[in-house]
């Protein structure tokens, strides 16, 4: 890649980040979902927490909007 393409790509990324107010998703933010927080038995189970995190990290679909996770 030449430096013009790199600069153009960086500028596009920078504008996108600014437009989103530097908010984004985190690999572990599934634990902050309103759905997960409403299930007290699962919320306190270590194995369930690990499974929930992996579901959010590895799923090709973004489940965050469906489960009530906000961008931080």
MDAnalysis code that builds the backbone (N, CA, C; Angstrom):
import MDAnalysis as mda
import numpy as np

u = mda.Universe.empty(216, n_residues=72, atom_resindex=np.repeat(np.arange(72), 3), trajectory=True)
u.add_TopologyAttr("name", ["N", "CA", "C"] * 72)
u.add_TopologyAttr("resid", np.arange(1, 73))
u.add_TopologyAttr("resname", ["UNK", "UNK", "UNK", "UNK", "UNK", "UNK", "UNK", "UNK", "UNK", "UNK", "UNK", "UNK", "UNK", "UNK", "UNK", "UNK", "UNK", "UNK", "UNK", "UNK", "UNK", "UNK", "UNK", "UNK", "UNK", "UNK", "UNK", "UNK", "UNK", "UNK", "UNK", "UNK", "UNK", "UNK", "UNK", "UNK", "UNK", "UNK", "UNK", "UNK", "UNK", "UNK", "UNK", "UNK", "UNK", "UNK", "UNK", "UNK", "UNK", "UNK", "UNK", "UNK", "UNK", "UNK", "UNK", "UNK", "UNK", "UNK", "UNK", "UNK", "UNK", "UNK", "UNK", "UNK", "UNK", "UNK", "UNK", "UNK", "UNK", "UNK", "UNK", "UNK"])
u.atoms.positions = np.array([
    [0.844, -1.191, 0.000],
    [0.000, 0.000, 0.000],
    [0.879, 1.240, 0.000],
    [0.470, 2.204, -0.731],
    [1.251, 3.438, -0.723],
    [0.739, 4.369, 0.377],
    [1.497, 5.386, 0.648],
    [1.182, 6.273, 1.772],
    [-0.126, 7.047, 1.549],
    [-0.516, 7.300, 0.307],
    [-1.778, 8.009, 0.047],
    [-2.962, 7.151, 0.484],
    [-2.933, 5.869, 0.156],
    [-4.014, 4.966, 0.574],
    [-4.045, 4.797, 2.086],
    [-2.894, 4.724, 2.692],
    [-2.831, 4.591, 4.154],
    [-3.416, 5.834, 4.812],
    [-3.036, 6.999, 4.344],
    [-3.575, 8.249, 4.908],
    [-5.076, 8.348, 4.692],
    [-5.549, 7.974, 3.518],
    [-6.981, 8.019, 3.220],
    [-7.745, 7.069, 4.145],
    [-7.219, 5.882, 4.330],
    [-7.860, 4.910, 5.222],
    [-7.878, 5.412, 6.661],
    [-6.780, 5.985, 7.091],
    [-6.714, 6.520, 8.448],
    [-7.726, 7.648, 8.636],
    [-7.843, 8.525, 7.661],
    [-8.806, 9.640, 7.750],
    [-10.242, 9.131, 7.821],
    [-10.552, 8.115, 7.025],
    [-11.904, 7.530, 7.074],
    [-12.181, 6.925, 8.440],
    [-11.213, 6.203, 8.976],
    [-11.360, 5.606, 10.295],
    [-11.519, 6.682, 11.367],
    [-10.728, 7.720, 11.270],
    [-10.785, 8.812, 12.238],
    [-12.155, 9.493, 12.210],
    [-12.670, 9.758, 11.016],
    [-13.998, 10.387, 10.900],
    [-15.088, 9.482, 11.460],
    [-14.971, 8.182, 11.209],
    [-15.960, 7.249, 11.742],
    [-15.928, 7.245, 13.273],
    [-14.733, 7.168, 13.839],
    [-14.607, 7.162, 15.306],
    [-15.168, 8.440, 15.915],
    [-14.894, 9.568, 15.287],
    [-15.446, 10.831, 15.781],
    [-16.964, 10.850, 15.674],
    [-17.516, 10.351, 14.569],
    [-18.963, 10.354, 14.388],
    [-19.664, 9.459, 15.409],
    [-18.981, 8.425, 15.878],
    [-19.531, 7.533, 16.897],
    [-19.225, 8.021, 18.307],
    [-18.617, 9.179, 18.407],
    [-18.239, 9.772, 19.689],
    [-17.298, 8.850, 20.469],
    [-16.462, 8.115, 19.735],
    [-15.456, 7.203, 20.280],
    [-16.057, 6.099, 21.146],
    [-17.321, 5.771, 20.902],
    [-17.970, 4.688, 21.627],
    [-17.933, 3.436, 20.776],
    [-17.822, 2.293, 21.437],
    [-17.783, 1.043, 20.691],
    [-18.064, -0.147, 21.583],
    [-17.931, -1.314, 21.000],
    [-18.201, -2.548, 21.721],
    [-16.928, -3.070, 22.367],
    [-17.121, -3.806, 23.431],
    [-16.027, -4.437, 24.159],
    [-16.268, -5.947, 24.133],
    [-15.233, -6.764, 24.095],
    [-15.459, -8.218, 24.059],
    [-16.218, -8.759, 25.273],
    [-16.167, -8.059, 26.382],
    [-16.800, -8.547, 27.607],
    [-18.070, -7.794, 27.965],
    [-18.573, -6.957, 27.074],
    [-19.730, -6.150, 27.442],
    [-21.047, -6.918, 27.436],
    [-21.030, -8.177, 27.033],
    [-22.241, -8.986, 27.125],
    [-22.714, -9.142, 28.560],
    [-21.780, -9.065, 29.503],
    [-22.152, -9.164, 30.916],
    [-22.939, -7.947, 31.382],
    [-22.895, -6.857, 30.629],
    [-23.643, -5.652, 30.979],
    [-25.030, -5.629, 30.366],
    [-25.411, -6.667, 29.655],
    [-26.713, -6.666, 28.996],
    [-27.826, -6.708, 30.026],
    [-28.931, -6.066, 29.694],
    [-30.078, -6.057, 30.605],
    [-30.652, -7.468, 30.741],
    [-30.574, -8.258, 29.684],
    [-31.057, -9.638, 29.753],
    [-30.234, -10.445, 30.743],
    [-28.920, -10.366, 30.644],
    [-28.045, -11.123, 31.549],
    [-28.221, -10.642, 32.989],
    [-28.327, -9.359, 33.192],
    [-28.479, -8.807, 34.540],
    [-29.814, -9.184, 35.171],
    [-30.815, -9.489, 34.349],
    [-32.130, -9.839, 34.891],
    [-32.234, -11.306, 35.311],
    [-31.189, -12.085, 35.063],
    [-31.184, -13.499, 35.420],
    [-30.199, -13.739, 36.568],
    [-30.641, -13.569, 37.832],
    [-29.715, -13.605, 38.972],
    [-29.005, -14.948, 39.162],
    [-29.650, -16.059, 38.841],
    [-29.014, -17.366, 39.040],
    [-27.845, -17.529, 38.070],
    [-28.045, -17.165, 36.824],
    [-26.991, -17.276, 35.814],
    [-25.911, -16.234, 36.061],
    [-26.309, -15.066, 36.475],
    [-25.378, -13.957, 36.686],
    [-24.298, -14.293, 37.707],
    [-24.629, -15.135, 38.670],
    [-23.675, -15.471, 39.725],
    [-22.883, -16.748, 39.442],
    [-23.211, -17.457, 38.370],
    [-22.551, -18.711, 38.029],
    [-21.345, -18.427, 37.139],
    [-20.164, -18.841, 37.592],
    [-18.920, -18.553, 36.865],
    [-18.911, -19.178, 35.473],
    [-19.353, -20.408, 35.354],
    [-19.369, -21.089, 34.066],
    [-20.358, -20.418, 33.101],
    [-21.498, -20.013, 33.621],
    [-22.484, -19.320, 32.783],
    [-21.928, -17.984, 32.303],
    [-21.187, -17.289, 33.156],
    [-20.570, -16.015, 32.753],
    [-19.560, -16.230, 31.633],
    [-18.731, -17.268, 31.750],
    [-17.752, -17.578, 30.698],
    [-18.452, -17.934, 29.389],
    [-19.493, -18.731, 29.472],
    [-20.234, -19.114, 28.271],
    [-20.873, -17.895, 27.618],
    [-21.417, -16.993, 28.427],
    [-22.054, -15.782, 27.912],
    [-21.033, -14.888, 27.204],
    [-19.872, -14.736, 27.800],
    [-18.805, -13.934, 27.184],
    [-18.407, -14.541, 25.844],
    [-18.205, -15.861, 25.802],
    [-17.799, -16.514, 24.563],
    [-18.883, -16.413, 23.498],
    [-20.125, -16.473, 23.899],
    [-21.231, -16.310, 22.950],
    [-21.141, -14.946, 22.267],
    [-20.881, -13.916, 23.024],
    [-20.781, -12.568, 22.460],
    [-19.506, -12.381, 21.645],
    [-18.419, -12.975, 22.067],
    [-17.144, -12.803, 21.365],
    [-17.093, -13.568, 20.050],
    [-17.683, -14.753, 19.998],
    [-17.508, -15.643, 18.849],
    [-18.699, -15.694, 17.903],
    [-19.816, -15.163, 18.284],
    [-21.014, -15.212, 17.456],
    [-20.868, -14.265, 16.267],
    [-21.152, -14.730, 15.055],
    [-21.036, -13.831, 13.897],
    [-22.110, -12.746, 13.885],
    [-23.177, -12.945, 14.637],
    [-24.226, -11.933, 14.744],
    [-23.970, -11.055, 15.965],
    [-24.247, -9.785, 15.827],
    [-24.079, -8.867, 16.949],
    [-25.333, -8.940, 17.821],
    [-25.213, -9.587, 18.950],
    [-26.344, -9.780, 19.860],
    [-26.531, -8.618, 20.818],
    [-25.642, -7.670, 20.793],
    [-25.653, -6.604, 21.784],
    [-26.935, -5.772, 21.737],
    [-27.388, -5.425, 20.570],
    [-28.609, -4.618, 20.462],
    [-29.827, -5.415, 20.939],
    [-29.850, -6.697, 20.643],
    [-30.987, -7.534, 21.047],
    [-31.052, -7.761, 22.554],
    [-29.914, -7.740, 23.223],
    [-29.872, -8.036, 24.654],
    [-29.711, -6.791, 25.530],
    [-29.728, -5.625, 24.920],
    [-29.723, -4.392, 25.700],
    [-28.354, -3.892, 26.133],
    [-27.335, -4.136, 25.337],
    [-25.999, -3.635, 25.659],
    [-25.808, -2.292, 24.947],
    [-25.374, -1.305, 25.705],
    [-25.129, 0.025, 25.138],
    [-23.648, 0.185, 24.831],
    [-23.368, 0.988, 23.817],
    [-21.965, 1.298, 23.497],
    [-21.401, 2.193, 24.580],
    [-20.185, 1.895, 24.967],
    [-19.523, 2.723, 25.983],
    [-18.311, 3.397, 25.409],
])
